[in-house]
Amino acid sequence: MIDEGKMDWKVVCISHNDPICRFMKDIHDVPKFLPGCLDAIREWFRVYKICQGGEASHFAFDGEFKDKEYAMKVIDEAHNMWHNLRKVNKRGEL
């Protein structure tokens, strides 16, 4: 989603203790086993700031959920940026 003009990534997960977890290997499996779940998640993120006086959220990718491979690339890039920042400033100061 886009928050204040910046990308605000969200990761959709399921507990490994959930019995249905073994059937879900990627985001495309969710509608098969939990119909409407992704639509409900998207709608919640769209409206959750309204009750606090904010505006409805907007989404990148036309609101399309990205798959596990895409998510892992984003997570890896963010981790590498954090790691490089820590190398530059070893005391942890920003």
Order of alpha helices (4+ residues) and beta strands (2+ residues): beta-beta-alpha-alpha-alpha
